[in-house]
């Protein structure tokens, strides 16, 4: 029996595992290895921070959900992949080391949130990238009496060599891994403090390591800047954060922004497990270069999906799901199940929600890749769509078979 390992438990990995098993059935043993038995609907973690959701509402128990679909599950932290001998090495929850051989592996363990690159993070940093981060931020916001809030992202340490085998315009250079959550959280904070009657006591600054929201068209960026101007939010470009202090943040050039609370999407680097893996599996940033079918350019039995793949720029949930689906479809064909393989075409698709003010900004934009679609639409119905999509994800336990139809509804 063909053995397929899927590494990771977020959008890309879960989409690959569910889709592959649905397509090939008993033709392959599919096993997921993830560092936790729980996965979370991460696009709603900002909602946890502002108190409209609880973490447990967003939790999927993979040890129950995956076996229900005929997929094996193993809790364990991946340490490295030996691509030459087709082996994965991981640490079990009890601390013991384990290894597993594979016929094919789909790598979806994501990138690394490099908080260690920002001095003062442990003492003064807040975020919404992990469940525990969002809970910590909620507690801080609840007790906040007013002052300055800075919110932005750290630099993206993108790899460039070797290049993936895809059109060059599909992989633009990015200063930030993904600034959608920054945009969303900044809108949410306005609604949050408006509801608390504190808007006059709070000053919000949004900062970016490059040109803010550079993955969107100039028109969309102007629209965002106009929204910020109306909301009284200050925008600072080209601020590569280096240090968080108690009442300010400092960039690499010594510039400062006042900040009594600093909310940061930490710097993005390659996953340490991939950096420990067979050297020619990854690029110089620690990401796996692939072709348009998500197959490694060096190892024919290795697929990469989501943030682990060097072609996903920005590191966006929509692209993670797309890559997971394509990898599963392509592998299904190799396992003897004729399947139409979707074409990979990168597009920015996201919804920045503002639940306290009852609207969300829906974004669809492919101009960064040379396209002509540029939509940034603030509307009450978009808030409802995000609510429904959250419910859909939780109902399916991460098996978003209809996602490619829902993304553009």
Secondary structure, DSSP 8 states (H G I E B T S, - for coil): -EEEEEE--SHHHHHHHHHHHHHHGGGEEEEEEESSSEEE-GGGHHHHHTTSS-GGGGEEEHHHHHHHTT-EEEEEEEEEEETTTTEEEEEETTS-EEEEE-SEEEE----EE-GGGSBTHHHHEE-SSSHHHHHHHHHHHHH--SEEEEEEE--B----SS--BS-GGGS---SSS--HHHHHHHHHHHHHHHHTT-GGGEEEEEE-SSSTTTTS-HHHHHHHHHHHHHHT-EEE-S--EEEE-SSEEEETTS-EEE-SEEEEE--EE--HHHHTS-GGGS-TTS-B-BBTTSBBSS-TTEEE-GGGBTT--S--HHHHHHHHHHHHHHHHHHTT-----------EEEEEEEGGGTEEEEEEE-GGGT---EEEEEEHHHHHHHHHHHHHHHHHTT--TTHHHHTT-
